[in-house]
Amino acid sequence: MAVFRARRLAPVLALLAAALVLAGCGSSTPSGSGESPTGEKRVITLYSGRNEALVGPLLKQFTEATGIEVAARYFDSAALAAQIVEEGDNSPADVFFSQDAGALGALSKRGLLAKAPQPAFDAIGEKYRSDDGSWIGTSGRARVIVSNDATLPPAEIPKSVFDLTDPKWKGRIGISTNNASFQSFVTAMRITAGEDRTKAWLAGLKANEPVVFPGNGPVVKAVNDGQVALGLVNHYYLYEVGKEIGANNLKVRNNYLAGGDPGALVNVAGVGIVKSTKHGDLAAEFVSYMASEPAQRYFAESTTEYPLIKGVGTAPGLPALEEIDGPEIDLSDLDTLEVTLGMLREAGLL
């Protein structure tokens, strides 16, 4: 197991990483021939903010299709982005696979990402890629409120996340504040509703004593068990928990907000080529594969996320991506994570 130890960076990076001691970063190298015509091994190093259980099978699929092996190092997206910044031109990373757009945007702003292959860039919808061509989204995820009809009648489900500061929700809300998706959602609120309103919302949420969980899966389970009335998560965790506990035992459902509410943010996981890579051609093959039909089908069928290229349908039961009425936002702007982390700490939520 590889272990990263990141030194203290400049304040913006310290906040971006959230924690500057990176311990327990796993690494794995899928099997495969991985040799060039000259007999040289074809291997890329991937820094992955997506967990191994979720994308490990996809990396194996990529190796089988291309012969390129992937040495994957898994950890938190923001922390890995900070690691790439600290390593600079000496970074061993060839590709960064982020859980959300914010960490990719932060690297792009610092000029640490190379241009994505043009065909792959063109294949992804305009809303789900960078303006400067440095990264592409690989799959979409919508923010939702999960509820359990047995403990919260449908008529009582909030119409907006801003309603959650009402005292009637005291002790009844489940959240995961250390999760990158929650932090990006708060960032989107800052950008669309303003910092003053976001600070007020965070203070109101804290006053309502939300139950903080270590991840989105535990939030869904807590709602399912009646421990809390509702939770703020990404849409696909409902299906992930359903696979784990059995569909017959799943009592929760997703509720999609409307009216441009920040609680309906559609964010993306995405990939970018690290500019200092010594394996640019191989890294480009990886990025291109992520925008290919087989990879996009994997996301739709295996992780119940939204595919981002034309011709690949969404999983049954999901609303179409264009039907989700989230906030109008350039996902590249989610790179101001350090401000959000400061607000969460000030509010006592992190």
Secondary structure, 3 states (H helix, E strand, C coil): CCCCCCCCCCHHHHHHHCCCCCCCCEEECCCCCCECCCCCECEEEEEECCCHHHHHHHHHHHHHHHCCEEEEEECCHHHHHHHHHHHHHHCCCCEEEECCHHHHHHHHHCCCECCCCHHHHHHCCHHHECCCCCCEEEEEEEEEEEEECCCCCHHHCCCCHHHHHCHHHCCCEEECCCCHHHHHHHHHHHHHHCHHHHHHHHHHHHHCCCEECCCHHHHHHHHHCCCCCEEEEECCHHHHHHHHHCHHHCCEEEECCCCCCHHHCEEEEEEEEECCCCCHHHHHHHHHHHCCHHHHHHHHHHCCCECCCCCCCCCCCCCCHHHCCCCCCCHHHHHCHHHHHHHHHHCCCC
